[in-house]
């Protein structure tokens, strides 16, 4: 079992945490709820950062660094660019 601590939280906030649902299911504990909220926040930050990347600038930078995949490689970068091109 992991180490636990006590944090001060308003009763109203604790009650709200008790009713948070993820994928339509309530979470069992406040710890699960807080962890899920943090993970969701981090996931959103990641995708916001990914949305801010200009594919042409990214390609130019990675080619300059020598990390751009060679022809025929199956790479996440290539899939990202193709996905952006189809949604543009």
C-alpha positions in Angstrom: 0.0 0.0 0.0 1.3 3.4 -0.8 2.0 6.1 1.8 -0.9 8.4 2.4 -1.1 12.0 3.7 -3.8 14.3 4.9 -4.7 17.4 2.9 -7.1 20.1 3.8 -10.1 20.3 1.5 -13.4 22.1 1.8 -16.3 19.8 2.6 -18.2 21.1 -0.5 -15.2 20.2 -2.7 -15.0 16.7 -1.1 -18.7 16.2 -1.8 -18.1 17.3 -5.4 -15.2 14.9 -5.8 -17.5 12.1 -4.6 -19.7 12.7 -7.6 -17.1 13.0 -10.4 -17.5 10.3 -13.0 -15.0 9.1 -15.7 -16.4 7.3 -18.7 -19.8 7.3 -17.0 -18.5 5.5 -13.9 -18.0 6.9 -10.4 -14.6 6.5 -8.9 -14.3 4.6 -5.6 -12.1 7.0 -3.6 -11.1 10.7 -3.5 -7.6 9.5 -4.3 -8.7 7.8 -7.5 -10.7 10.9 -8.4 -7.8 13.3 -7.8 -5.4 11.0 -9.7 -7.8 10.8 -12.7 -8.3 14.6 -12.7 -4.5 15.1 -12.7 -4.1 12.6 -15.5 -6.8 14.2 -17.6 -5.2 17.6 -17.0 -1.8 16.3 -18.1 -3.3 14.7 -21.2 -4.9 18.0 -22.2 -1.7 19.9 -21.7 0.1 17.3 -23.9 -2.4 17.6 -26.7 -2.5 21.4 -26.5 1.3 21.3 -26.9 1.0 18.9 -29.8 -1.6 21.2 -31.5 0.9 24.1 -31.2 3.6 22.3 -33.1 3.9 23.4 -36.7 4.6 20.2 -38.8 6.9 21.9 -41.2 9.0 23.5 -38.5 9.1 20.2 -36.6 10.2 18.3 -39.7 12.9 21.0 -40.4 14.2 20.8 -36.9 14.3 17.0 -36.7 16.0 16.8 -40.1 18.6 19.3 -38.9 19.1 17.2 -35.7 19.3 14.0 -37.8 16.4 12.4 -36.1 13.8 12.6 -38.9 12.9 9.1 -40.0 14.4 7.9 -43.2 12.3 6.9 -46.2 10.1 3.9 -45.5 10.4 4.0 -41.8 7.1 3.7 -39.9 7.3 6.6 -37.5 4.9 8.5 -35.3 6.0 11.7 -36.8 4.8 10.6 -40.3 1.4 9.6 -38.9 1.0 12.9 -37.2 1.7 14.9 -40.3 -0.6 12.7 -42.4 -3.4 13.2 -39.9 -2.9 16.9 -39.9 -3.0 17.0 -43.7 -6.3 15.1 -43.8 -8.0 17.4 -41.3 -6.7 20.6 -42.8 
